Structure formats: structure tokens, C-alpha cells
Amino acid sequence: MRVLVTGGAGFIGSEYVRELLHGSLPVGAPAAVTVLDKLTYSGNLANLAPVKDDPRLRFVQADICDAAAVDEVVPDHDVIVHFAAESHVDRSIAGAAPFVTTNVLGTQTLLDAALRHGTGRFVHVSTDEVYGSIEDGSWTEEWPLAPNSPYSASKAGSDLLALAYHRTHGMDVVVTRCSNNYGHYQYPEKVIPLFVTNLLDGGTVPLYGDGGNIRDWLHVRDHCRGIALVQDKGRPGEVYNIGGGTELTNKELTGLLLEACGADWDRVTPVTDRKGHDRRYSLDITKISQELGYVPSVDLETGLARTVQWYRDNRSWWEQLKG
Ligand SMILES: NC(=O)c1ccc[n+]([C@@H]2O[C@H](COP(=O)([O-])OP(=O)(O)OC[C@H]3O[C@@H](n4cnc5c(N)ncnc54)[C@H](O)[C@@H]3O)[C@@H](O)[C@H]2O)c1
């Protein structure tokens, strides 16, 4: 199996590549892994350092919107696992253009190349944010898409395009929609690494609005295991939710992070709420659990403790990114 991983130098993509090459994912050992990544601000070759000497790994620096570059890389791969995206909601509020360009046009460019070259399977990594916000209960895969931020709207666009290539062209496409991830190597603009690194530096942390927004936190390792199951055994044209972490308000999460870093509430600065801030995300994971045997394995207490320890031990990784 020859696997092309877009965005493989980012947070989740690099976890996927490291684990794939280590043989710790529920999918066959790869003969070759190509990472295609533009190395935007959130892409970092240091994320691939643990596997950089693996002879099966090749790195190509390219933009998924560059049709000629993509056309050169896509042939000779059996599977594409597509992570590359602009991924930060706050940045999409400040400026939506790169989100539409990379997430929509970039995905279409990749899909076209995969179609032209007859790639075996296209795994599109999407997000639960495409469903919008839910007061009670949990979203199944049949729930209508109602994204609220430019980020989630651009992800919904790419998600629907991927499914359209299955329905129109019969391409073997599978889509995953995952909840909020946390873990090592996450760029320190996202809430958990931002709070942890600010606290480790003796600084304060900004808490949006009343802190009552609810997210389902899943360790990145469980996300990658879910993607591998879908890649291996998911049915063509199907969508699989990946979640099953722990639902917490931002205030509860902040309390856990303060405790883990030995800090008090006087280090928390309330800030004006994010525009259009989704109140609650919640995924129903019955489908992936029953069809593919997915069970999340990292509990929040253990995962958060390990994550905080990793940021303590790896200052050199994040200090230059924050600097
Ligand atoms: N982080 C989460 O909680 C979460 C949850 C569900 C789904 N997702 C999805 O998972 C994927 C990965 O998210 P992440 O958190 O690892 O993001 P990230 O920002 O850490 O990584 C994105 C990677 O894509 C690369 N990239 C960006 N634009 C590119 C382009 N035009 N061409 C080639 N490469 C490009 C970047 O250099 C980077 O390496 C995204 O598709 C995101 O929507 C993320």
C-alpha cells in the first residue's frame, strides 16, 4: 500500500504519519508514504523528525491548489488521506480567503487528480463543525450540514465535493467528521496548547464569553485510529463520525488545565466572545463503533496529563512558534 498524506506536517497529519510508519494503526503496513505539505505557519518538519530516517517516507513541499504539482505527486499511490487545510476558526473570521482557496479549491484539485489517475481510495478528513451547533442530543451522519464559521463552511464545501465525486464519478471516497482534537505537536494557537504554554510561561489565558461553550475532546491518537479504520474498512461513499471523547465546557477545561499547570483562576482573563461562536458540539458515534469496531482508548485525564507533560518537556518545539 502506497499512501499519500496531504497536510502530513501538521498536528493530526503528522501523528497519522508517525503512527502509520510505526505500525501502530489498525491498517496494513505501508510500502511507501508520501507527505505533500505546503508548510504554512502550522506545518512543521520537526513534527516528522521521529520518522525522518524511515526509507519509506518521502516529503514533497507543494500547495494542494497547484494542479501541476499535485498531478506529479498523485500517480503511484493507492490511497490519499487528505488532512491539508486551513484549520483555525479565529483566522477564518479575520480573513476567509485562504480557507476557501485551500479547503475548497485545493480539495477539488486533489479530487480531480485522484480521478484522473485512478487512485484506489480517497479519505477526506472533515470535522464535526460542519453540523453547526446543537443544544441537546448528538449528531448522526444524516444530520443536515449547517456550518457557522468561514472555516466550517469551507470544510462543509470540501466535504460535499468529496461525496459528489463519489456519486458523480463513482470514486471510492470516504469522509470522516471528527470532534475537537488535543495532544502533542498541536500548534500553540489552539486552546489547549495555547493555555498550557501561556501557563507554563507564567502568563494569563483568555477565556471567551461566559466559558459555557461545550466541546467533545478527543485525543489525536484516537482520531488517527478512527481514520485508519475508515481507510481500511469504511464503505465507499459513506460518512463516519469520530468522537467519543469527553464533553466539557470551556470553563471546565480551563479548570483542568490550571490544575495541571499548578495555576489559579487569577491567571484567567475573560475576553469578548468569538463572533458566531457555536455553543455545543456533540457527535453520535454509533455507526463507526458498530460497523468498524471503533472505541476511543485515551481517557481525558490521562491524555491531558501526558499532553501537559509533553509541552513541559518540549519547550524548544513551541517556543520558536510562539516567539
Ligand atoms: N484540530 C482539530 O481539532 C480537528 C478536528 C476535526 C477535523 N480536523 C481536520 O483535520 C485536518 C488537520 O487539522 P490539524 O489540526 O492537523 O491542522 P494543522 O493546521 O495543524 O495542519 C494543517 C496542515 O496542512 C498544511 N497545509 C495548509 N494549507 C495547505 C495547502 N494549500 N497545501 C498543502 N498543505 C497545506 C499545513 O502546512 C499543515 O501542515 C484538517 O482538515 C482539519 O479540518 C481537525
The ligand as an SDF file (V2000), in Angstrom:
LIG
                    3D

 44 48  0  0  0  0  0  0  0  0999 V2000
   -7.6890   20.0470   15.0430 N   0  0  0  0  0  0  0  0  0  0  0  0
   -8.8980   19.5170   15.2350 C   0  0  0  0  0  0  0  0  0  0  0  0
   -9.4050   19.5180   16.3580 O   0  0  0  0  0  0  0  0  0  0  0  0
   -9.6540   18.9070   14.0700 C   0  0  0  0  0  0  0  0  0  0  0  0
  -10.8580   18.2300   14.3200 C   0  0  0  0  0  0  0  0  0  0  0  0
  -11.5390   17.6360   13.2570 C   0  0  0  0  0  0  0  0  0  0  0  0
  -11.0250   17.7190   11.9780 C   0  0  0  0  0  0  0  0  0  0  0  0
   -9.8630   18.3990   11.7460 N   0  0  0  0  0  0  0  0  0  0  0  0
   -9.3360   18.4410   10.3670 C   0  0  0  0  0  0  0  0  0  0  0  0
   -8.1020   17.7160   10.3630 O   0  0  0  0  0  0  0  0  0  0  0  0
   -7.2190   18.2550    9.3950 C   0  0  0  0  0  0  0  0  0  0  0  0
   -5.8840   18.5700   10.0300 C   0  0  0  0  0  0  0  0  0  0  0  0
   -6.0860   19.5140   11.0880 O   0  0  0  0  0  0  0  0  0  0  0  0
   -4.8610   19.9720   12.0050 P   0  0  0  0  0  0  0  0  0  0  0  0
   -5.4390   20.3860   13.2970 O   0  0  0  0  0  0  0  0  0  0  0  0
   -3.7870   18.9570   11.9620 O   0  0  0  0  0  0  0  0  0  0  0  0
   -4.3920   21.2830   11.2130 O   0  0  0  0  0  0  0  0  0  0  0  0
   -2.9680   21.9720   11.1400 P   0  0  0  0  0  0  0  0  0  0  0  0
   -3.2450   23.4080   10.8600 O   0  0  0  0  0  0  0  0  0  0  0  0
   -2.1240   21.6160   12.3130 O   0  0  0  0  0  0  0  0  0  0  0  0
   -2.2720   21.3110    9.8630 O   0  0  0  0  0  0  0  0  0  0  0  0
   -2.6430   21.6230    8.5470 C   0  0  0  0  0  0  0  0  0  0  0  0
   -1.5190   21.1740    7.6240 C   0  0  0  0  0  0  0  0  0  0  0  0
   -1.9440   21.4290    6.2670 O   0  0  0  0  0  0  0  0  0  0  0  0
   -0.8900   22.0960    5.5780 C   0  0  0  0  0  0  0  0  0  0  0  0
   -1.4850   22.9410    4.5470 N   0  0  0  0  0  0  0  0  0  0  0  0
   -2.2830   24.0410    4.7310 C   0  0  0  0  0  0  0  0  0  0  0  0
   -2.6120   24.5700    3.5380 N   0  0  0  0  0  0  0  0  0  0  0  0
   -2.0370   23.7830    2.5840 C   0  0  0  0  0  0  0  0  0  0  0  0
   -2.0230   23.8120    1.1650 C   0  0  0  0  0  0  0  0  0  0  0  0
   -2.6610   24.7590    0.4820 N   0  0  0  0  0  0  0  0  0  0  0  0
   -1.3530   22.8450    0.5130 N   0  0  0  0  0  0  0  0  0  0  0  0
   -0.6890   21.8710    1.1960 C   0  0  0  0  0  0  0  0  0  0  0  0
   -0.6350   21.8120    2.5290 N   0  0  0  0  0  0  0  0  0  0  0  0
   -1.3180   22.7470    3.2220 C   0  0  0  0  0  0  0  0  0  0  0  0
   -0.1740   22.9140    6.6520 C   0  0  0  0  0  0  0  0  0  0  0  0
    1.1500   23.2590    6.2480 O   0  0  0  0  0  0  0  0  0  0  0  0
   -0.2150   21.9530    7.8350 C   0  0  0  0  0  0  0  0  0  0  0  0
    0.8800   21.0650    7.8110 O   0  0  0  0  0  0  0  0  0  0  0  0
   -7.9330   19.4870    8.8070 C   0  0  0  0  0  0  0  0  0  0  0  0
   -8.5130   19.1010    7.5930 O   0  0  0  0  0  0  0  0  0  0  0  0
   -8.9910   19.8250    9.8560 C   0  0  0  0  0  0  0  0  0  0  0  0
  -10.0960   20.4500    9.2670 O   0  0  0  0  0  0  0  0  0  0  0  0
   -9.1630   18.9850   12.7630 C   0  0  0  0  0  0  0  0  0  0  0  0
  1  2  1  0
  2  3  2  0
  2  4  1  0
  4  5  1  0
  4 44  2  0
  5  6  2  0
  6  7  1  0
  7  8  2  0
  8  9  1  0
  8 44  1  0
  9 10  1  0
  9 42  1  0
 10 11  1  0
 11 12  1  0
 11 40  1  0
 12 13  1  0
 13 14  1  0
 14 15  2  0
 14 16  1  0
 14 17  1  0
 17 18  1  0
 18 19  2  0
 18 20  1  0
 18 21  1  0
 21 22  1  0
 22 23  1  0
 23 24  1  0
 23 38  1  0
 24 25  1  0
 25 26  1  0
 25 36  1  0
 26 27  1  0
 26 35  1  0
 27 28  2  0
 28 29  1  0
 29 30  1  0
 29 35  2  0
 30 31  1  0
 30 32  2  0
 32 33  1  0
 33 34  2  0
 34 35  1  0
 36 37  1  0
 36 38  1  0
 38 39  1  0
 40 41  1  0
 40 42  1  0
 42 43  1  0
M  CHG  2   8   1  16  -1
M  END
$$$$
